[in-house]
Amino acid sequence: MAERPVNNLRIGIAVFACGAFVMAYEIVASRILAPFIGTSTYIWTSLIGVILASLSLGYWLGGRMADRRPDVRVLSSVIFFAGGLVAVTELVKEIVLSFVAAAPIGIELRSVLASLLLFAPASVCLGFVTPYAVKLEILSLANSGKTVGRLYALSTVGSIAGTFVAGFFLIPFVGSTRTLYIISGGLIAVAVILFPFTWTRTAIGSIVVVVFSIISNEASIYLMKVENDVHDIDTEYSRIRVFNTVDPHSGQPIRALATDPYAIQSAMRLDNGEPVFAYINYYRLARYFNPNAKRSLMIGGAGYTVPKDLLRRYQDLDMDAVEIDPGMTRIARSYFGLTDNERMRIFHEDGRTFLNKAPAGSYDAVLMDAFSSLFSVPYQLTTRECVMEIKRSLSVNGVVIFNLGSAISGAGSGFLQSELATYRSVFPTVMLFKVYPDLPDDRLQNLIIVALNSPQTTKPESADPAFAQLLSHQYASPIGSEKPILTDDLAPVEYYNAIAQDLNQRVER
């Protein structure tokens, strides 16, 4: 078939826009997966690998089809179809991800499977665009190099623009689901610009799917908010769900915050604003181990349950609270009763960079409660280099209290073993407390590491019943440190926690 005349400007717009949309699609994909599989390195690895593989297949198919049938209507139809497939992602994501999340396979395979099912089809179509557009624009071998270079440059510049627009503006201010609307609608608009009268069954079907997916998603968001008081919020750093539920232990109504399918990050009782989780109480031990503690550093804010509890209990305590996500602080103010307090300064910064700049000896207590995906502490807060910065920032009698998730024994204990070895390499006294003593040691659970800046050889005891109850949960059995010390160069924290999560899920099934 002979080539149809093409408008180079329209072809350039299509190539640029599809390059932008594919990168925005990839970034949004991580937020779509977050509530079901998490946001770990495994998720990004799977998404990048699957989308690159899909684009490669699309390049190959686009090149083959271009040689057989170089027609602008074909390119327009493929872009139309890509918009429809993005809308299908909007429509079926909850069903597909619920199925994948429940699959009895490791997190690595779950993340790959989810990426393949939801994001590969549209990515193949978007990969089709550039090689096909090259064929449409090449008029002779004399200008082929110039044409190829220009179109691939346009695609790359579009990808750069899509990356920044999605990451800096669309996701934090529009939201992940509505960004998918923009991508699917934008692709259909590009297809119409490219060839205005491509009203095929594929085009009409794509438009119907887009409209239906928007209506169903908006209805679902509305019903969750009105009927179940569920708020699904995208911030610069996380996709956060805030919801009301019932504490399974006490039966009391609570408000919870989650950024991850594996754990709730913060929860408070609705009747009095008190914290729900037992591990919160262990931060009060800062006053047991250092009765004169006046200046404290809290790394990790979330719902700010720990700062609120300590500042309410100890009127002479001042606190610097470091929370990387400003959106998280806004949510804490809106839903978790956080108010301004002249004794607390809030810093929106990574905890590690804050520690690096903290003056030596500036804190009597450093309190760690920062989590990312897989019930995992961000690796940069776990390494020997970080622990040395913590020690440097402490006063002579300073104390560190660190909440982490790990098993104590068995295959899921790798993180605890490495972290204990890391802290023991820096601090003279390191203790471990088991928040829930009845849980088996081989189960993933909340554990508390307490590290002291001064040697202590006697078993901690207290006449205060509250302190005594917490101190009684000290884990007395020896714990080996078969795993290596964590360093900035090598800290496989997510790997250790992925093993613990997989083992935990098998037990629960």
C-alpha positions in Angstrom: 0.0 0.0 0.0 1.3 3.5 -0.8 2.1 5.9 1.9 -0.6 8.4 2.7 0.5 12.1 3.0 1.3 13.0 6.6 1.6 16.2 8.6 5.0 16.3 10.2 3.8 18.6 13.0 1.0 16.2 14.0 3.4 13.2 13.9 5.8 15.1 16.1 3.1 16.0 18.6 2.0 12.4 18.8 5.5 11.1 19.4 6.2 13.7 22.0 2.9 13.1 23.8 3.2 9.3 23.8 6.7 9.6 25.2 5.3 11.8 28.0 2.4 9.6 28.7 4.4 6.3 29.0 6.6 7.8 31.7 3.7 9.3 33.6 2.0 5.9 33.3 5.0 4.2 34.8 5.2 6.6 37.8 1.5 6.4 38.4 1.8 2.6 38.3 3.8 2.5 41.5 1.0 4.4 43.3 -1.7 2.0 41.9 0.3 -1.0 43.2 1.1 0.5 46.6 -2.1 -0.3 48.6 -1.9 -4.0 47.5 1.8 -4.9 47.1 3.7 -2.0 48.6 6.3 0.5 47.3 9.5 -1.4 47.8 12.5 -1.7 45.5 10.9 -4.9 44.2 7.9 -2.9 42.9 10.1 -0.4 41.0 12.3 -3.2 39.7 9.3 -5.1 38.3 7.6 -2.0 36.9 10.7 -0.7 35.1 11.6 -4.2 33.8 8.1 -5.0 32.6 7.5 -1.6 30.9 10.9 -1.7 29.2 10.2 -5.2 27.9 6.7 -4.1 26.8 8.1 -1.0 25.0 10.7 -3.3 23.3 7.9 -5.5 22.0 6.1 -2.5 20.8 9.1 -1.2 19.0 9.4 -4.5 17.2 5.7 -4.7 16.3 5.7 -1.0 15.2 8.6 -1.6 12.9 7.1 -4.7 11.3 3.7 -3.1 10.8 5.2 0.1 9.4 6.9 -1.9 6.6 3.7 -3.7 5.8 1.1 -0.9 6.1 2.5 2.6 6.5 -0.8 4.5 7.1 -1.4 7.3 9.6 -4.8 5.8 10.3 -3.1 2.7 11.8 -1.0 4.9 14.1 -4.0 6.8 15.2 -5.9 3.6 15.9 -3.1 2.2 18.0 -2.9 5.4 20.1 -6.7 5.3 20.5 -6.4 1.7 21.6 -3.6 2.6 24.1 -6.0 5.1 25.7 -8.6 2.5 26.0 -6.1 0.1 27.6 -5.1 2.7 30.2 -8.8 3.1 31.0 -9.1 -0.7 31.4 -6.3 -0.4 34.0 -8.5 2.1 35.8 -11.4 -0.2 35.6 -10.0 -3.5 36.7 -7.0 -2.5 39.0 -8.8 -3.3 42.3 -10.0 -6.8 41.1 -6.6 -7.8 39.6 -4.5 -6.5 42.5 -6.7 -8.2 45.0 -6.2 -11.5 43.2 -2.4 -11.0 42.8 -2.0 -9.8 46.4 -3.6 -13.1 47.7 -1.5 -15.3 45.4 0.7 -17.8 47.4 4.0 -16.5 45.8 6.8 -14.3 46.8 6.7 -10.5 46.6 9.0 -10.5 43.7 6.7 -12.7 41.6 3.6 -10.8 42.8 5.0 -7.5 41.7 6.1 -8.8 38.3 2.7 -10.5 37.7 0.8 -7.3 38.7 2.9 -5.2 36.4 2.4 -7.6 33.5 -1.4 -7.8 33.9 -2.1 -4.1 34.4 0.6 -2.1 32.6 2.2 -4.2 29.9 -0.7 -4.1 27.3 -0.8 -0.3 27.0 3.0 0.0 27.2 3.3 -2.3 24.1 1.0 0.1 22.2 2.9 3.1 23.3 6.2 1.5 22.2 4.6 0.9 18.7 4.4 4.7 18.1 7.9 5.9 17.5 9.2 3.3 14.9 5.9 3.5 13.1 6.1 7.3 13.0 9.6 7.1 11.6 8.4 5.1 8.7 5.6 7.6 8.0 8.0 10.5 7.9 10.9 9.0 6.0 10.7 10.2 2.4 14.1 9.0 1.2 17.3 7.3 2.5 19.0 10.7 2.2 17.0 12.1 5.2 16.5 8.9 7.2 19.1 9.6 9.9 17.8 13.1 10.5 14.2 11.8 10.7 15.0 9.0 13.1 17.1 11.2 15.3 14.5 14.0 15.5 11.6 11.6 16.3 13.5 9.7 19.0 14.7 13.0 20.5 11.1 14.2 20.6 10.0 10.9 22.3 12.8 11.2 24.9 12.1 14.9 25.6 8.4 14.0 26.0 9.4 11.2 28.4 11.5 13.7 30.5 8.5 16.2 30.5 6.1 13.4 31.5 8.3 12.3 34.3 8.6 15.7 35.9 4.9 16.7 35.3 3.7 13.4 36.8 6.0 13.3 39.7 6.0 17.0 40.7 2.5 18.0 39.9 -0.1 15.4 38.8 0.3 12.8 41.5 0.6 15.0 44.5 -2.0 17.5 43.4 -4.4 15.6 41.1 -4.0 12.0 42.5 -3.0 8.8 40.9 -6.4 7.6 39.7 -7.3 11.0 38.1 -3.8 11.1 36.5 -4.8 7.9 34.7 -7.9 9.7 33.4 -5.6 12.4 32.0 -3.4 9.8 30.4 -6.2 7.8 28.8 -8.1 11.0 27.7 -4.9 12.6 26.5 -4.0 9.6 24.3 -7.5 9.7 22.7 -7.0 13.4 22.1 -3.7 12.8 20.4 -5.2 10.1 18.2 -7.9 12.5 17.1 -5.3 15.3 16.4 -3.3 12.8 14.3 -6.3 11.7 12.2 -9.5 13.4 13.1 -11.9 11.0 11.5 -10.7 7.6 12.8 -14.1 6.6 14.2 -13.6 2.8 14.1 -15.1 0.3 16.5 -11.8 0.4 18.4 -12.0 4.2 18.8 -15.6 4.1 19.9 -15.0 1.2 22.2 -12.0 3.0 23.8 -14.1 6.2 24.4 -16.8 4.1 26.0 -14.3 2.3 28.3 -12.7 5.6 29.3 -16.1 7.2 30.2 -17.3 4.1 32.0 -14.0 3.8 34.0 -14.2 7.4 35.1 -17.8 7.1 36.2 -17.2 3.9 38.1 -14.0 5.1 39.8 -15.5 8.4 40.9 -18.6 6.6 42.2 -16.3 4.2 44.2 -14.3 7.0 45.6 -17.5 8.8 46.7 -19.0 5.8 48.3 -15.8 4.9 50.2 -15.7 8.4 51.6 -19.4 8.8 52.4 -20.3 5.3 53.5 -17.0 4.0 55.1 -15.2 7.3 55.8 -12.2 6.1 53.7 -9.9 8.8 52.4 -7.4 7.9 49.7 -4.8 10.6 49.4 -1.7 11.0 47.2 1.1 13.1 48.6 4.6 13.9 47.2 5.9 10.7 48.8 3.1 8.2 49.4 -0.3 7.0 48.6 -2.0 7.2 52.0 -5.3 5.7 53.2 -7.1 7.1 56.2 -10.1 5.1 57.5 -12.1 4.4 60.6 -12.3 0.8 61.9 -12.5 -1.1 65.1 -9.6 -2.2 67.2 -9.7 -6.1 67.1 -8.2 -6.3 70.6 -10.5 -3.8 72.5 -13.4 -3.5 70.2 -13.1 0.3 70.3 -13.6 2.6 67.3 -10.3 3.9 66.0 -8.9 6.0 63.1 -6.0 4.4 61.2 -3.5 5.5 58.6 -1.8 3.1 56.2 0.7 3.6 53.3 1.3 -0.1 52.8 -0.8 -3.3 52.5 1.3 -5.0 55.2 0.8 -2.7 58.2 -1.0 0.3 59.7 1.4 3.1 60.3 -0.6 5.1 62.9 -3.9 4.6 64.8 -5.7 6.5 67.5 -8.8 6.0 69.5 -11.7 8.1 68.3 -13.1 8.7 71.8 -10.1 10.3 73.5 -7.3 10.5 70.9 -5.1 8.0 72.8 -2.6 5.8 70.8 -3.8 2.3 69.9 -0.6 0.3 69.4 1.3 -1.1 72.4 4.7 -0.3 70.9 4.0 3.5 71.4 4.4 2.9 75.2 8.1 1.9 74.9 9.1 5.4 73.8 8.3 6.4 77.4 11.3 4.4 78.5 13.4 7.3 77.4 12.6 8.9 80.7 13.5 5.7 82.6 16.9 5.3 81.0 17.6 9.0 81.0 15.4 10.6 83.7 16.8 14.1 82.9 16.0 13.9 79.2 14.8 17.3 78.1 15.7 17.4 74.4 14.5 14.6 72.1 14.5 13.9 68.4 11.7 11.9 66.8 12.4 10.5 63.3 9.2 9.5 61.6 5.9 11.3 62.1 3.0 9.6 60.3 0.0 10.3 62.6 2.3 11.9 65.2 1.0 9.6 67.9 4.4 9.3 69.6 5.1 13.1 69.8 1.6 13.8 71.0 1.8 11.1 73.7 5.2 12.2 75.0 4.6 15.9 75.0 1.3 15.4 76.8 3.0 13.2 79.5 6.2 15.2 80.1 5.7 18.9 80.3 9.4 19.7 80.4 10.2 17.8 77.2 11.1 19.5 74.0 11.1 17.7 70.7 12.3 18.0 67.1 10.1 15.8 64.9 11.4 14.9 61.5 8.9 13.7 58.9 10.0 13.5 55.3 6.5 14.0 53.8 4.7 17.4 54.3 1.5 15.7 53.1 1.7 13.3 56.0 1.8 16.2 58.4 -1.2 17.8 56.7 -3.1 14.6 57.2 -2.1 14.3 60.8 -3.5 17.8 61.3 -6.7 17.0 59.5 -7.4 13.5 60.9 -5.2 12.8 63.9 -5.5 15.9 66.1 -2.1 17.3 65.5 -1.9 20.9 66.6 0.9 23.4 66.9 2.9 23.1 70.1 5.7 25.5 71.1 7.6 22.6 72.5 7.8 20.7 69.2 9.5 21.8 66.0 8.5 19.9 62.8 11.1 19.4 60.0 10.1 18.0 56.6 13.3 16.3 55.7 14.8 12.8 55.4 15.8 11.6 58.8 19.3 10.6 57.7 20.1 14.0 56.2 18.8 15.7 59.4 21.0 13.5 61.5 24.0 14.3 59.4 23.6 18.0 60.2 22.5 17.7 63.8 25.0 19.3 66.3 27.0 16.9 68.4 25.5 16.1 71.8 22.2 18.0 71.0 19.7 15.3 72.1 19.1 13.3 75.3 17.0 10.8 73.4 16.6 9.8 69.7 13.3 8.0 68.9 13.1 6.1 65.7 9.7 5.1 64.1 10.2 5.4 60.4 8.8 2.8 58.0 8.5 2.4 54.3 7.2 -0.6 52.4 7.2 -4.3 53.5 7.0 -3.2 57.2 10.6 -2.1 56.6 12.7 0.7 57.9 14.2 2.9 55.2 17.7 1.4 54.7 19.6 4.7 55.1 18.3 4.8 58.7 19.6 1.3 59.5 23.3 1.4 58.6 26.4 1.7 60.8 27.1 5.1 59.4 23.6 6.3 60.4 23.9 4.7 63.9 27.2 6.6 64.3 25.5 9.8 63.5 22.8 9.0 66.1 25.5 8.4 68.7 27.3 11.6 67.8 24.0 13.6 68.2 23.4 12.2 71.7 24.4 13.6 75.1 26.6 11.5 77.4 23.7 9.7 79.0 21.6 9.6 75.8 19.3 6.8 74.8 18.0 5.5 71.4 14.6 3.8 71.2 14.0 2.1 67.8 10.8 0.4 66.6 11.4 -2.2 63.9 9.6 -5.1 62.3 11.3 -8.5 62.2 11.1 -12.1 63.5 13.5 -12.9 66.3 14.4 -16.4 65.1 14.2 -18.4 62.0 14.5 -17.4 58.4 12.6 -14.1 58.9 15.1 -12.8 61.5 17.8 -11.6 59.2 17.0 -7.9 59.7 17.0 -8.1 63.4 20.3 -10.0 63.5 21.9 -7.4 61.2 20.5 -4.5 63.1 21.6 -5.8 66.4 25.1 -6.4 65.1 25.1 -2.9 63.7 24.0 -1.2 67.0 26.3 -3.4 69.0 29.2 -2.2 66.9 28.6 1.4 68.0 26.8 1.5 71.4 28.2 -0.1 74.6 24.7 -1.2 75.8 22.0 -2.7 73.4 18.8 -4.3 74.6 15.8 -5.9 72.9 12.2 -5.7 74.0 9.4 -7.9 72.6 6.2 -5.8 72.3 3.9 -8.8 72.3 5.5 -11.5 74.4 2.9 -14.2 73.4 3.8 -14.0 69.7 6.1 -16.9 68.5 9.7 -15.8 68.0 9.6 -16.8 64.3 6.7 -14.4 63.5 7.1 -11.0 62.0 6.3 -8.5 64.8 7.1 -5.2 66.4 10.4 -5.2 68.3 12.1 -2.4 70.2 15.9 -1.9 70.3 17.1 0.3 73.2 20.7 1.5 72.9 22.5 3.5 75.6 25.4 5.8 75.3 26.8 4.6 78.6 27.6 1.0 79.8 24.9 -0.8 81.8 25.5 -4.2 83.3 22.5 -4.7 85.6 19.1 -5.8 84.5 16.7 -2.8 84.3 14.1 -2.7 87.0 11.7 -0.1 88.3 9.3 0.5 91.2 7.0 2.4 88.8 4.4 -0.2 87.7 4.2 1.3 84.2 7.9 1.1 83.6 8.2 -2.3 85.3 5.6 -3.7 82.9 7.5 -2.5 79.9 10.9 -3.6 81.3 9.5 -7.1 82.0 9.3 -7.6 78.2 13.1 -7.5 77.7 14.1 -10.4 75.6 16.7 -12.3 77.7 17.6 -15.2 75.4 20.8 -14.8 73.4 20.4 -13.7 69.8 23.2 -14.6 67.4 24.4 -12.1 64.9 25.1 -14.4 61.9 24.1 -11.6 59.5 26.7 -8.9 58.6 26.6 -5.3 59.9 24.5 -3.0 57.7 26.4 -0.3 55.9 25.6 2.4 53.4 27.2 0.3 50.7 25.3 -2.9 51.5 22.0 -2.9 53.5 19.6 -5.5 52.2 16.8 -4.4 54.5 13.9 -5.0 52.1 15.3 -8.4 51.2 15.3 -9.5 54.8 11.8 -8.1 55.4 10.4 -9.6 52.2 11.4 -13.0 53.5 9.7 -12.3 56.8 6.6 -11.1 55.1 6.3 -14.1 52.8 6.8 -16.5 55.8 4.2 -14.5 57.8 1.7 -14.7 55.0 2.1 -18.5 54.7 1.4 -18.9 58.3 -1.7 -16.7 58.1 -3.1 -18.7 55.2 
